[in-house]
């Protein structure tokens, strides 16, 4: 039941936003009573934090961190992720935006616990990319002049901005343009 509520909440927060989603909406969509919902999540905030920590963090790890770490180089991994996300969005036919971005825009100023949970995901994402760049430099696959932290921050900011732009335009083309900016260093 807990997983079903998380599934429904994750989808609703992505589609409508955290603030526009009521607990009544979630109970109805999940087919659970108020008591059952509150047994697992005593407050809407507890549910929101669970979505962030369990679902959004996992999505970033699966969509970004794993593929970049598994790629031959960080640059190649970044390009592959941009291309894969752009392809998925084009096939889907609409853009809801990045879950992490959407929640960060909506909740970062609202509550320090939300802000800390969201910042932790951004930090882990950046750190994973920076560490991959460092490994690439050690193996001779990346120019030693590349600043790993700057590259990682630029990557995350480029993706986050591109997803916001794609959402506003309902067109994933900007992701392809950004991908092209991560050409391998020669």
C-alpha positions in Angstrom: 0.0 0.0 0.0 2.9 2.4 0.8 4.4 1.9 -2.7 1.0 2.5 -4.3 0.6 5.8 -2.4 4.1 6.7 -3.5 3.4 5.8 -7.1 0.2 8.0 -7.1 1.9 10.9 -5.3 4.9 10.9 -7.6 2.7 11.0 -10.6 0.4 13.7 -9.2 3.3 15.9 -8.0 4.8 15.6 -11.5 1.5 16.3 -13.3 0.0 19.0 -11.1 2.6 19.9 -8.5 2.8 19.3 -4.8 0.7 22.3 -3.7 -2.1 21.6 -6.2 -2.4 18.0 -5.1 -4.6 17.4 -2.1 -4.5 14.4 0.2 -8.1 13.6 -0.8 -6.9 13.5 -4.5 -4.2 11.0 -3.5 -6.5 8.8 -1.4 -9.0 8.6 -4.2 -6.4 7.9 -6.8 -4.7 5.3 -4.7 -7.9 3.8 -3.4 -7.0 4.1 0.2 -8.6 5.5 3.3 -7.4 8.4 5.2 -6.3 6.1 8.0 -4.3 3.9 5.7 -2.6 6.9 4.1 -1.8 8.5 7.5 -0.5 5.2 8.8 2.4 5.4 6.2 2.6 9.1 5.9 1.4 11.1 8.9 1.5 14.4 7.0 1.5 15.6 3.4 5.0 16.9 4.0 6.2 13.4 5.1 4.7 12.0 1.8 6.5 14.8 -0.1 9.8 14.0 1.5 9.4 10.3 0.8 8.7 11.1 -2.9 11.8 13.3 -3.0 14.1 10.9 -1.1 12.8 7.6 -2.5 11.5 8.4 -6.0 13.2 11.5 -7.3 16.7 10.6 -5.9 16.3 7.1 -7.5 15.2 8.6 -10.8 18.3 10.9 -10.9 20.5 7.9 -10.0 19.0 5.7 -12.7 18.7 8.4 -15.4 21.9 10.3 -14.8 24.4 8.9 -12.3 24.4 5.2 -13.4 24.6 5.9 -17.2 27.4 8.6 -16.8 29.4 6.2 -14.5 28.9 3.3 -16.9 29.9 5.3 -20.0 33.5 5.3 -21.5 33.8 8.9 -20.5 31.8 11.5 -18.6 31.3 13.5 -21.7 30.0 10.5 -23.6 27.7 9.6 -20.8 26.3 13.1 -20.6 25.7 13.2 -24.3 24.0 9.8 -24.1 21.7 10.9 -21.3 20.7 14.1 -23.2 20.0 12.1 -26.3 18.0 9.4 -24.5 15.8 11.9 -22.6 15.2 14.0 -25.8 14.2 10.8 -27.6 11.8 9.7 -24.8 10.2 13.2 -24.7 9.8 13.3 -28.5 8.2 9.9 -28.4 6.0 10.8 -25.5 4.8 13.9 -27.3 4.7 16.3 -24.3 7.2 17.5 -21.6 6.3 17.7 -17.9 9.8 18.7 -17.0 12.3 17.3 -14.7 10.8 16.0 -11.4 13.7 17.4 -9.4 13.5 20.8 -11.1 9.8 21.0 -10.8 9.8 20.3 -7.1 12.8 22.5 -6.5 11.0 25.4 -8.1 7.9 24.8 -6.1 9.2 23.8 -2.7 12.8 25.2 -2.1 11.6 28.4 -0.6 8.6 26.8 1.2 10.4 24.7 3.7 14.0 24.1 4.8 13.5 20.2 4.9 12.3 20.2 1.3 15.2 22.5 0.4 17.8 20.3 2.1 16.4 17.1 0.5 16.3 18.6 -3.0 19.8 20.1 -2.6 21.2 16.7 -1.5 20.0 15.2 -4.8 21.6 18.0 -6.8 24.8 17.6 -4.8 25.0 13.8 -5.3 24.3 14.3 -9.0 27.1 16.9 -9.4 29.5 14.9 -7.3 29.0 11.8 -9.3 29.8 13.6 -12.6 32.8 15.4 -11.1 34.2 12.1 -9.8 33.8 10.5 -13.3 35.6 13.5 -14.8 38.5 12.9 -12.3 38.7 9.2 -13.2 38.7 10.1 -16.9 41.5 12.5 -16.3 43.5 9.9 -14.4 43.0 7.5 -17.3 44.0 10.1 -19.9 40.5 10.2 -21.4 39.8 13.8 -20.3 41.9 17.0 -20.6 43.5 17.8 -17.2 42.5 21.4 -17.8 38.8 20.5 -17.3 37.7 21.6 -13.9 35.6 18.6 -12.6 33.3 20.6 -10.3 32.7 23.3 -13.0 32.0 20.7 -15.6 29.5 18.9 -13.3 27.8 22.1 -12.3 27.5 23.2 -15.9 26.1 19.8 -16.9 23.4 19.8 -14.2 22.5 23.4 -14.8 22.4 22.9 -18.6 20.1 19.9 -18.2 17.9 21.6 -15.6 17.6 24.7 -17.7 17.0 22.7 -20.9 14.2 20.8 -19.3 12.6 24.0 -18.1 12.8 25.4 -21.6 11.5 22.2 -23.1 8.6 22.2 -20.7 7.7 25.9 -21.5 8.0 25.3 -25.3 6.6 21.7 -25.2 9.6 20.9 -27.5 12.5 18.7 -26.5 14.8 20.2 -29.2 16.7 22.3 -26.7 18.0 19.1 -25.1 19.6 18.1 -28.4 21.2 21.6 -28.8 22.7 21.2 -25.3 23.9 17.7 -26.0 25.9 19.1 -28.9 27.7 21.4 -26.5 29.3 18.4 -24.8 31.4 17.3 -27.7 34.4 15.2 -26.7 37.6 17.1 -26.0 40.3 16.5 -28.6 
